[in-house]
């Protein structure tokens, strides 16, 4: 576990505002952004993202259905589409990809938590609490 892992999981769980995540992502270099998008893709697959997560994830990400990452995630075979989303090159598309991948992780991990971890689990990321300087949005 490193700071990046914690930050991304805090974003996915709503423990940090997405605006902070977008600012952080925008401050990364191109190669670091690629690493983050690939990391998120991997975790979406690990969280068992499915094609049916697309509409909710697009909504959570605040994307229009016509945005490239939204079109890709809606085409089925979610594992393949997540890879295509993570590989988007234009900066504007990378920002949208970041928002969408966080939303996919949110959707899939919420389902995993409800189905498999509801009685407690050993996943460190399921035991995060809001950062002291970033209270949960509902607070």
Helices and strands as residue ranges (DSSP letters): H 3-12, H 18-26, H 30-46, G 51-53, H 54-61, H 68-73, H 78-86, H 91-116, G 124-127
